[in-house]
């Protein structure tokens, strides 16, 4: 039995772009058969070129992210797990676990830990609770991993429930909460005093987080005892061709102790 961690590039996106490319190509052929005018034909040709470039980029990215290809997703998850300053004894929560990749990686890295992953599992992504459970069984850690439906806005756990918390590329996806700092604080709420955290997201994108240095200062003042920030793209070898706006630029990680 093999695990299936899916991909950060949804297959439905590739299918959609391919469909647009097909339609643009068909229109270009039709325009060459009828007198539609050179301007319209030029616009269609430019559209086709753009779509083909996008399709090529996202197809290559899909291959690079894949656990059967470039394994970039695994490298990113491992960076988060390795940034967690923890001895692995106790309980861990993964906020926005997706297909369970980070949760399971932490369970394998910390063999004494009991790991819980929560996710909303919306229709945007090809992930599910059942997929997480399958992957945990395939990786031999099902007895130490639990996966629950949850909302990052309001975690269904009491204050100070976990010894460690992790999260990867989640907060910016929570579209019904513009206050991203509140999401971070909600994650930290369920962390025990003295517990550790490693939370990665698009902290460097001003349109998402604003002035994140001020956020760090506020967290340092009243939420955590120790916090560090790192530019993930400087720590993880990211191919330059993947640094497309909206994809990876601005990725950072905060880690430390409550």
C-alpha positions in Angstrom: 0.0 0.0 0.0 1.4 3.4 -1.1 0.6 6.7 0.4 -1.1 9.4 -1.8 -0.3 12.9 -0.7 -1.8 14.6 -3.7 -0.3 17.8 -5.0 -0.3 21.5 -4.3 -1.2 22.0 -7.9 -4.8 20.5 -8.2 -5.3 18.3 -11.2 -8.6 20.2 -11.8 -6.5 23.3 -12.4 -4.3 21.5 -15.0 -7.5 20.2 -16.7 -9.0 23.7 -16.8 -6.0 25.3 -18.3 -5.7 22.5 -20.9 -9.3 23.0 -21.8 -8.8 26.8 -22.3 -5.7 26.0 -24.5 -7.8 23.6 -26.6 -10.5 26.1 -27.1 -8.1 28.9 -27.9 -6.4 26.6 -30.5 -9.7 25.7 -32.0 -10.7 29.4 -32.3 -7.3 30.1 -33.9 -8.0 27.4 -36.5 -11.5 28.7 -37.2 -10.2 32.3 -37.5 -7.8 31.2 -40.2 -10.6 29.7 -42.2 -12.9 32.7 -41.9 -12.3 36.4 -42.4 -12.4 37.4 -38.8 -9.7 40.0 -39.2 -6.1 40.1 -38.4 -6.6 41.8 -35.0 -8.9 39.2 -33.6 -6.7 36.4 -34.9 -3.7 38.1 -33.3 -5.5 38.4 -29.9 -6.5 34.7 -30.0 -2.9 33.7 -30.9 -1.5 35.7 -28.0 -4.1 34.2 -25.7 -3.1 30.7 -26.9 0.6 31.4 -26.3 -0.1 32.7 -22.8 -2.2 29.7 -21.9 0.4 27.3 -23.2 3.1 29.0 -21.1 0.8 28.7 -18.0 0.1 25.1 -18.7 3.8 24.3 -19.1 4.6 26.1 -15.9 2.0 24.4 -13.8 2.7 21.0 -15.3 6.4 21.4 -14.4 5.4 22.6 -11.0 3.1 19.6 -10.5 6.0 17.3 -11.3 8.4 19.2 -9.0 5.9 19.1 -6.1 5.0 15.5 -6.5 6.2 12.9 -4.0 6.9 10.7 -7.1 8.8 13.5 -8.9 10.9 16.3 -7.5 9.6 15.8 -3.9 9.5 19.5 -3.3 6.4 19.2 -1.1 8.3 16.7 1.1 11.3 19.0 1.4 9.1 21.9 2.5 7.3 19.7 5.1 10.6 18.4 6.4 11.9 22.0 6.8 8.9 22.8 9.0 9.4 19.6 11.1 13.1 20.2 11.4 12.4 23.8 12.6 10.3 22.6 15.5 12.5 22.8 18.7 10.9 19.7 20.3 12.1 16.5 22.0 9.0 14.7 20.6 7.5 13.7 23.9 3.8 14.5 24.1 1.1 15.7 21.7 1.3 17.6 18.5 -1.3 19.4 16.4 -1.0 20.1 12.7 -3.4 22.9 11.6 -4.6 22.4 8.0 -3.2 19.0 7.5 -4.4 18.5 3.9 -3.5 14.9 3.0 -1.7 14.4 6.3 1.8 14.7 4.9 3.2 17.0 7.6 1.3 15.2 10.4 2.7 11.9 9.3 6.2 13.2 8.8 6.1 14.5 12.4 4.9 11.2 13.7 7.8 9.5 12.0 10.3 12.1 13.2 9.0 11.9 16.7 8.2 8.3 17.5 7.0 9.0 21.0 4.5 11.6 19.9 0.7 11.4 19.4 -0.2 13.6 16.4 -3.5 15.1 15.5 -4.2 16.7 12.1 -7.2 19.0 11.5 -8.5 20.3 8.2 -11.7 21.8 6.7 -11.2 19.7 3.5 -13.0 22.0 1.2 -13.8 21.3 -2.4 -10.8 23.4 -3.6 -8.3 20.7 -2.8 -8.2 17.0 -3.6 -7.7 16.0 0.0 -9.9 14.2 2.6 -10.0 12.7 6.0 -10.1 9.3 4.5 -6.9 10.1 2.4 -5.1 11.1 5.6 -6.1 7.9 7.4 -5.0 5.8 4.4 -1.6 7.6 4.3 -1.1 7.1 8.0 -1.8 3.3 7.6 0.6 3.2 4.6 3.4 4.9 6.5 2.9 2.6 9.6 1.9 5.4 12.0 -1.9 5.1 12.1 -1.8 4.1 15.8 -0.3 7.5 16.6 -2.2 9.8 14.2 -5.7 11.1 14.4 -7.4 13.3 11.7 -10.4 15.5 12.5 -12.6 17.9 10.6 -11.9 21.4 11.9 -11.7 25.1 11.3 -8.6 27.2 11.8 -10.8 30.1 12.8 -12.0 28.3 15.9 -10.1 25.2 16.9 -12.3 22.7 18.8 -9.7 22.2 21.6 -9.4 23.6 25.0 -6.6 26.1 25.9 -3.2 24.6 26.3 -4.1 21.2 24.9 -0.9 20.4 22.9 2.8 20.3 23.5 3.6 21.3 19.9 1.8 22.9 17.0 2.8 23.0 13.3 1.1 24.5 10.2 2.2 24.8 6.6 0.7 27.1 3.9 -2.7 27.3 5.6 -3.6 30.7 7.0 -3.6 32.5 3.6 -6.1 30.0 2.4 -8.6 30.8 5.1 -10.6 33.2 3.0 -13.3 33.9 5.6 -10.8 35.5 7.9 -8.8 38.5 6.8 -7.2 38.9 10.2 -4.3 36.4 9.7 -2.7 37.3 13.0 -5.9 36.1 14.8 -5.5 32.8 13.1 -1.9 32.5 14.4 -3.1 33.4 17.9 -5.9 30.8 17.7 -3.3 28.2 16.9 -1.1 29.3 19.8 -4.1 29.3 22.1 -4.2 25.5 22.1 -0.5 25.3 22.7 0.6 24.6 26.3 2.7 27.2 28.2 6.3 26.2 27.4 5.2 24.3 24.3 6.8 24.8 20.9 5.6 25.8 17.4 6.7 26.0 13.8 4.2 27.8 11.5 4.9 28.5 7.8 3.0 30.7 5.5 3.2 33.7 3.1 4.3 36.1 5.8 6.4 38.1 3.4 3.5 39.0 1.2 2.3 42.4 2.3 -1.1 42.0 0.6 -1.8 39.1 2.9 -0.1 40.0 6.2 0.8 43.7 6.0 3.8 44.6 8.1 4.6 41.2 9.5 7.5 42.6 11.6 4.9 44.4 13.7 2.9 41.1 14.0 6.0 39.4 15.4 6.5 42.2 17.9 2.9 41.9 19.1 3.2 38.1 19.4 6.5 38.5 21.3 4.9 41.0 23.7 1.9 39.0 24.8 1.6 35.5 23.2 5.0 33.7 23.2 8.2 33.8 25.2 10.5 33.1 22.2 9.9 33.6 18.5 12.2 33.5 15.5 11.5 34.3 11.8 13.2 33.0 8.8 12.8 33.5 5.0 12.0 30.0 3.9 13.1 30.5 0.4 16.7 31.2 1.6 16.6 28.0 3.6 15.0 25.7 1.1 16.6 25.4 -2.3 13.9 26.7 -4.6 14.4 26.6 -8.4 14.3 30.1 -9.8 11.8 29.2 -12.4 9.3 28.3 -9.7 9.5 31.8 -8.1 6.3 33.0 -9.8 4.3 35.8 -8.1 1.6 34.2 -5.9 3.4 30.9 -5.7 6.5 30.9 -3.4 7.8 34.5 -2.9 7.2 35.7 0.6 7.2 32.3 2.2 8.5 32.5 5.8 8.4 30.5 9.0 8.0 31.5 12.6 9.1 29.1 15.3 9.8 29.2 19.0 8.3 28.6 22.4 5.1 29.8 24.1 
